């Protein structure tokens, strides 16, 4: 029977008569832990499969073969290929966010240094493993509405990080009519577009060239903010780290 990407395979449902082995331990590992390990294997296998041939050319069978598991175990953790893609996307984007935050925490609170650290981390992350780039920057926009919502939420998380630093560095930005949230989202959007172009050309442009051009957009934003802030009367501006 052909395995469907988008529905539960009836032969693998509990109604098929298979007796569950609740609580049984093998090699000191209980059922829930074994299931978690199988799920992790499927997510890792899916990253490899999607990264190599794309989501739309991949099947449950492809992922299970790579994970060395049967389709029964696929449906134990995921209802469909789209649900698996969501898990892969969340895993990759969470890893990038964690790496970015770790870098920013040890970077001086200077706009240019913060931007360079974050952008370098982003570029190195996708160049280091192009499979991540395909999942995050290409397939995520074509899988379906559910993934697009998750992708938008992930972009919003990164924009929130940028907005928080902008507010820290320019606490009076609202006094000159600028909105840190809008600026943060705009910077994320431009970076995603440039990174997507970079991935599509298989990272042919040197990383340092990409970084220099992405930084130019950020620098233009911060310089514009500084010029506007400098026009404020001295008694209305608060001290800031960007001074």
Secondary structure, DSSP 8 states (H G I E B T S, - for coil): ----SSS--GGGSGGG-----TT--BTTB-HHHHHHHHHHHHHHHHHHHHHHH-GGG--HHHHHHHHT--HHHHHHH-SSHHHHHHHHHHHHHHHHHHHHHHHHHTS-S-HHHHHHHHHHHHHHHHHH-HHHHIIIIIGGGTS-HHHHHHHHHHHHHHHHHHHHHHHHH-TTGGGGT--HHHHHHHHHHHHHHHHHHHHHTTT-S-HHHHHHHHHHHHHHHHHHHHHHHHTS-GGG----TT-
